[in-house]
């Protein structure tokens, strides 16, 4: 679905915002399309595409749970809506993440990390505030699910899949070695007391062993993802989108990105994940509360679709 912004001249005025006197009844009035409108319409159409279409009944059932049970069931619901089996769905893990991180997706082991420091929020005694907490966790989880889906699309890509396995295998190996080095340092500090001596000549062997295991593990994931979701051809529309996505996903994040600077917010994958999370946040609030506040003014958008602006 594409937005056609060339259908109208820029001197036309959208009828809904005209005064009666300014309207020419003999001429069909059409909307002005500004650059800002283009962004809104693009985001709106993307939001519709990313919508998991979760029903009120499903949300009512989910929101009766709390704490880790709520998160586990939300993850299962997203898995069902995305059409992925337990074999390839992301696992969940409570971790002591940095204060500015509520959750994060780890592509090296296909796991959504949840900041355990925030779990106390579920103990809020006020039911209304507790429900707000659930909305926030629900949206945050959907954000990470979009990063998961972006990563799975790279595995599905006919030519990028192997590159992803190699890159994430190396990243995973470096993470494990970094963890091992910290242990080695502690052992070295207490070697006399422990009576242990580390043979550092074996480190290269350890590296090869870890990388071999990680490569096999990720190749298995790639195989299962392709079996369930299919292969993406490079020359397809989705294939070209995945190639753009891979430019930032298959490279180490800079300090500016990690600290959530402008670089982070301008990243195409982050933009898509934010829209996905906002979509589920506002739509779930709409469904449960009965209010209509879903991101954009849907009546205006629908009207413009009728006018032929969105095709």
C-alpha positions as CSV (number, residue, x, y, z in Angstrom):
1,X,0.0,0.0,0.0
2,X,1.5,3.3,-1.1
3,X,0.7,6.9,-0.3
4,X,0.2,9.0,-3.5
5,X,1.0,12.6,-2.8
6,X,1.1,13.8,-6.4
7,X,-2.7,13.6,-6.9
8,X,-3.3,17.1,-5.7
9,X,-1.9,20.6,-6.2
10,X,-0.4,22.3,-3.2
11,X,-2.8,25.3,-3.4
12,X,-5.8,23.1,-2.7
13,X,-7.4,23.1,0.8
14,X,-8.7,20.1,2.6
15,X,-12.5,20.7,2.8
16,X,-12.8,19.8,6.5
17,X,-10.7,22.9,7.4
18,X,-12.4,25.4,5.1
19,X,-15.0,28.0,6.1
20,X,-18.3,27.9,4.3
21,X,-17.6,31.2,2.5
22,X,-14.3,30.0,1.1
23,X,-15.8,26.9,-0.5
24,X,-16.6,26.9,-4.2
25,X,-19.5,24.6,-4.6
26,X,-18.8,24.2,-8.3
27,X,-15.3,22.9,-7.7
28,X,-14.2,19.7,-5.9
29,X,-11.9,20.8,-3.1
30,X,-8.9,18.6,-2.3
31,X,-6.5,18.6,0.6
32,X,-3.1,20.3,1.0
33,X,-0.4,17.7,1.6
34,X,2.5,19.1,3.6
35,X,5.8,17.4,4.2
36,X,4.7,16.8,7.8
37,X,1.5,15.1,6.5
38,X,3.6,12.8,4.4
39,X,5.5,11.6,7.4
40,X,2.2,11.2,9.4
41,X,0.6,9.2,6.5
42,X,3.6,7.0,6.0
43,X,3.7,6.3,9.8
44,X,0.0,5.7,9.8
45,X,0.2,3.2,7.0
46,X,3.2,1.5,8.6
47,X,1.3,1.3,11.9
48,X,-1.6,-0.4,10.2
49,X,0.8,-2.9,8.7
50,X,2.5,-3.6,12.0
51,X,-0.7,-3.9,13.9
52,X,-1.0,-7.4,15.5
53,X,-4.8,-7.0,15.5
54,X,-5.3,-8.2,19.1
55,X,-8.9,-8.3,20.1
56,X,-10.6,-6.9,23.2
57,X,-11.3,-10.4,24.4
58,X,-7.6,-11.3,24.1
59,X,-6.5,-8.1,25.9
60,X,-9.1,-8.6,28.7
61,X,-7.7,-12.1,29.3
62,X,-4.1,-10.9,29.3
63,X,-4.6,-8.0,31.6
64,X,-6.1,-10.1,34.4
65,X,-2.5,-11.4,35.0
66,X,0.3,-9.6,36.7
67,X,4.1,-9.4,37.0
68,X,6.2,-12.1,35.2
69,X,3.0,-14.1,34.3
70,X,1.7,-11.0,32.4
71,X,4.9,-10.7,30.5
72,X,5.1,-14.4,29.7
73,X,1.5,-14.5,28.4
74,X,2.0,-11.3,26.4
75,X,5.0,-12.9,24.8
76,X,2.9,-16.0,23.9
77,X,0.2,-13.8,22.5
78,X,2.7,-11.9,20.3
79,X,4.1,-15.3,19.1
80,X,0.6,-16.4,18.1
81,X,-0.1,-13.2,16.3
82,X,3.2,-13.2,14.5
83,X,2.6,-16.8,13.5
84,X,5.9,-18.2,14.9
85,X,6.3,-21.4,16.9
86,X,8.0,-21.9,20.2
87,X,11.0,-23.3,18.4
88,X,11.9,-19.9,16.9
89,X,10.1,-17.4,19.2
90,X,12.3,-15.2,21.4
91,X,12.9,-16.4,25.0
92,X,12.5,-14.1,28.0
93,X,15.2,-13.4,30.6
94,X,15.3,-11.1,33.6
95,X,18.6,-9.2,33.8
96,X,20.1,-6.2,35.7
97,X,20.1,-3.9,32.7
98,X,21.2,-0.2,32.7
99,X,18.7,2.2,34.2
100,X,17.8,3.7,30.8
101,X,16.8,0.3,29.4
102,X,13.5,-1.2,30.2
103,X,14.0,-4.1,27.8
104,X,16.3,-5.1,25.0
105,X,16.5,-7.8,22.3
106,X,19.6,-9.9,22.1
107,X,20.0,-11.3,18.6
108,X,23.0,-13.3,19.6
109,X,20.9,-15.7,21.6
110,X,17.4,-14.7,20.4
111,X,16.3,-13.5,23.8
112,X,14.3,-10.5,25.1
113,X,16.1,-9.1,28.1
114,X,13.9,-7.5,30.8
115,X,15.3,-5.1,33.3
116,X,14.7,-6.8,36.7
117,X,15.0,-3.5,38.5
118,X,11.6,-2.5,37.1
119,X,9.6,-5.5,38.1
120,X,8.7,-3.9,41.4
121,X,6.3,-1.6,39.4
122,X,3.9,-4.5,39.2
123,X,3.4,-4.4,42.9
124,X,1.6,-1.1,42.7
125,X,-1.5,-1.5,45.0
126,X,-3.7,1.0,43.1
127,X,-5.4,-1.0,40.3
128,X,-5.6,2.0,37.9
129,X,-1.9,2.6,38.2
130,X,-1.1,-1.1,38.0
131,X,-3.0,-1.2,34.7
132,X,-0.8,1.7,33.4
133,X,2.3,-0.3,34.3
134,X,0.9,-3.2,32.3
135,X,0.3,-1.0,29.3
136,X,4.0,0.2,29.5
137,X,5.4,-3.3,29.7
138,X,3.1,-4.4,26.9
139,X,4.3,-1.7,24.6
140,X,8.0,-2.2,25.5
141,X,7.7,-5.9,24.8
142,X,6.1,-5.2,21.4
143,X,9.0,-2.8,20.7
144,X,11.5,-5.7,21.2
145,X,9.3,-8.0,19.2
146,X,9.8,-5.8,16.2
147,X,13.5,-6.0,16.6
148,X,13.1,-9.8,16.8
149,X,11.1,-9.8,13.6
150,X,13.7,-7.5,11.9
151,X,16.4,-10.0,12.8
152,X,14.4,-13.0,11.7
153,X,13.9,-11.3,8.3
154,X,17.7,-11.0,7.9
155,X,18.0,-14.8,8.6
156,X,15.3,-15.3,5.9
157,X,17.1,-13.1,3.4
158,X,18.7,-15.4,0.7
159,X,22.1,-13.7,0.7
160,X,22.2,-12.0,4.1
161,X,21.3,-15.0,6.2
162,X,24.8,-16.5,6.3
163,X,26.3,-13.1,6.9
164,X,24.0,-12.7,9.9
165,X,25.0,-16.1,11.3
166,X,28.7,-15.2,11.0
167,X,28.3,-11.8,12.6
168,X,26.1,-12.8,15.5
169,X,28.2,-15.9,16.2
170,X,31.3,-13.7,16.5
171,X,29.4,-11.2,18.7
172,X,28.2,-14.0,20.9
173,X,31.7,-15.4,21.2
174,X,33.1,-12.0,22.1
175,X,30.5,-11.6,24.8
176,X,31.3,-15.0,26.3
177,X,35.0,-14.3,26.2
178,X,34.6,-11.0,27.8
179,X,32.6,-12.7,30.6
180,X,35.4,-15.4,30.8
181,X,38.1,-12.8,31.0
182,X,36.4,-11.2,34.0
183,X,36.4,-14.6,35.8
184,X,40.0,-15.1,34.8
185,X,40.9,-11.7,36.3
186,X,39.3,-12.7,39.6
187,X,41.1,-16.0,39.6
188,X,44.4,-14.3,38.8
189,X,43.9,-12.0,41.8
190,X,43.3,-14.9,44.1
191,X,45.5,-17.6,42.4
192,X,47.7,-18.2,45.5
193,X,44.7,-18.7,47.7
194,X,42.8,-20.8,45.2
195,X,45.9,-22.7,44.0
196,X,44.8,-22.4,40.4
197,X,46.9,-21.4,37.4
198,X,45.3,-20.3,34.1
199,X,46.9,-21.5,30.9
200,X,46.4,-18.5,28.6
201,X,47.8,-20.4,25.6
202,X,44.5,-22.2,25.5
203,X,42.4,-19.0,25.0
204,X,42.5,-19.2,21.1
205,X,41.3,-22.8,21.4
206,X,38.5,-21.7,23.7
207,X,37.6,-19.0,21.1
208,X,37.3,-21.5,18.3
209,X,35.3,-23.9,20.4
210,X,32.8,-21.1,21.4
211,X,32.5,-19.8,17.8
212,X,31.9,-23.3,16.5
213,X,29.1,-23.9,18.9
214,X,27.6,-20.5,18.3
215,X,27.7,-20.9,14.5
216,X,25.9,-24.3,14.8
217,X,23.3,-22.9,17.1
218,X,22.5,-19.9,14.9
219,X,22.6,-21.9,11.7
220,X,19.9,-24.2,13.3
221,X,17.8,-21.1,14.1
222,X,18.2,-19.7,10.6
223,X,17.1,-23.1,9.1
224,X,14.0,-23.3,11.4
225,X,13.1,-19.6,10.6
226,X,13.3,-20.2,6.9
227,X,11.3,-23.4,7.2
228,X,8.5,-21.7,9.1
229,X,8.5,-18.2,7.5
230,X,10.1,-18.8,4.0
231,X,13.1,-17.3,2.2
232,X,13.1,-13.6,1.2
233,X,14.5,-12.9,-2.3
234,X,17.0,-10.1,-2.5
235,X,15.2,-8.4,-5.5
236,X,11.8,-8.4,-3.8
237,X,10.4,-5.3,-2.1
238,X,10.8,-6.9,1.3
239,X,14.3,-8.0,0.4
240,X,15.4,-4.4,-0.4
241,X,13.9,-3.3,2.9
242,X,15.8,-6.0,4.8
243,X,19.0,-4.9,3.2
244,X,18.5,-1.3,4.5
245,X,17.7,-2.8,7.9
246,X,20.8,-4.9,7.9
247,X,23.1,-1.9,7.5
248,X,22.6,-1.0,11.1
249,X,21.7,-4.4,12.6
250,X,24.8,-6.1,11.3
251,X,27.3,-3.7,12.9
252,X,28.3,-2.9,16.5
253,X,26.3,-0.1,18.1
254,X,28.2,3.0,18.8
255,X,28.3,4.7,22.2
256,X,25.9,7.4,20.9
257,X,23.4,4.8,19.8
258,X,23.6,2.9,23.1
259,X,23.1,6.2,25.1
260,X,19.9,6.9,23.1
261,X,21.2,10.0,21.3
262,X,19.9,11.4,18.0
263,X,21.7,8.5,16.2
264,X,19.5,6.0,18.0
265,X,16.2,7.8,17.3
266,X,17.0,8.3,13.6
267,X,17.8,4.6,13.0
268,X,15.2,3.1,10.7
269,X,14.9,-0.1,12.8
270,X,14.2,1.9,15.9
271,X,11.6,4.1,14.2
272,X,9.8,1.0,13.1
273,X,10.0,-0.6,16.5
274,X,8.7,2.6,18.1
275,X,5.7,2.7,15.7
276,X,5.0,-0.9,16.5
277,X,5.0,-0.3,20.2
278,X,2.9,2.8,20.0
279,X,0.4,1.0,17.8
280,X,-0.2,-1.7,20.3
281,X,-0.1,0.7,23.2
282,X,-2.8,3.0,22.0
283,X,-4.9,0.3,20.3
284,X,-4.9,-1.8,23.4
285,X,-5.9,1.3,25.5
286,X,-8.7,2.0,23.0
287,X,-10.0,-1.6,23.2
288,X,-9.9,-1.8,27.0
289,X,-11.1,1.8,27.8
290,X,-13.5,2.1,24.9
291,X,-11.9,5.5,24.0
292,X,-10.5,6.4,20.6
293,X,-7.0,7.9,20.8
294,X,-5.0,5.7,18.5
295,X,-1.9,7.8,17.4
296,X,-3.5,9.7,14.5
297,X,-6.9,11.1,13.8
298,X,-8.3,8.0,12.1
299,X,-11.5,9.8,10.8
300,X,-9.4,12.3,8.9
301,X,-7.1,9.6,7.5
302,X,-10.1,7.5,6.5
303,X,-11.7,10.5,4.8
304,X,-8.5,11.2,2.9
305,X,-8.5,7.6,1.8
306,X,-12.0,8.0,0.4
307,X,-10.8,11.2,-1.4
308,X,-8.2,9.0,-3.1
309,X,-5.2,10.5,-1.4
310,X,-4.1,7.2,0.1
311,X,-4.2,4.3,-2.3
